[in-house]
Amino acid sequence: MWMLADRESRTNRTCWFFNSFFVERLLITNGEYKYDNVKRWSKNFDVFAMDKVFFPINLDNTHWTLAVIYVKLKEIRYYDSMSGSGIKWLKALLQWLKDETFHKKGEVLDESSWKRINSGEHRVLVPQQNNGVDCGVFVCVAADFIQDDLPLTYSQEDMPFFRKKITADIIRG
């Protein structure tokens, strides 16, 4: 995610990448929502000036997923390579947007104008993994494709290639 954020900083696009600790601090261990834990995390940028805001999510140190807020579309999408619904995360991120609106703009966010998209009613199609080890690669690749507005057209068979690509990108700095 850091490399995607670095690439973003060299373009005219407007994406923001949080690290995985953001969601961990937003919803503490027992699942309680704590805006105060993260309210300063957006002090250096305007969430509402972004096109997309990315949130990698670590589920109990066993699985990685991704949530993305599409600010201009007024959508929050949850991407899970193992078909999880992400309802808890979508709800928390919508609440975070409401709190950001109130604390940064002094306004009330009309939550009825926002869609929460997961594997339920408004299905987001996410390539699925067929093992228990590639979720992190799936998240990185999804974020990379979404940042570039590309369709998610990769599969489990592509993961060895993407592992090598990520490794090469890390080595190149």
C-alpha positions, 0 to 999 in steps of 0.5 A: 500500500505504501508503494501505491501511495508513493506512486499516487503522490507522483500523479494528479490523481486523488487517491488516499491509502490508509495503512491497516492500523486505521481500521484496527484503531477505528474498530477496537478489539471488541468491535466498538467504534472509536472515531476519537482513535482516528480523527487526526489521521485525516488532518493532512488531507481532505477526504471529500476532495479524494476520488478514492480512499483505500482501507486494507483490513486485517481480519483477526490476523488470519485474512486480508480484505480491502474496503474502498470509499469512492467519494464522488460516486458516494459508494463504499465497496468491500472486496473480499477474495473469500466472499465475506460480506464486510457488513461490519466494516461498511457500517463503520466506514459510513459512520467514519464518513459521517463523523468526518463530515460533522467534525471537518465541515460542521455538516450532517452527512446524508447517509441515504445518498451513500451505497454500501456495496459487498457480496449482498444486494449490490454485488461487487465482483471480486476474483476469488482465491482457492487457497488460504495464503494469497489474500494479501496478494489479492488485496494488493492487486485489487488496490493496484487495479482499482487505483488505475480504474482497471477491471478486476480481471485477474485470478488465482492462477495469476498470483505467482506472477503478482508475487514476483511483481510485488517482490521486484517492486519492493526490491526496486524501492 
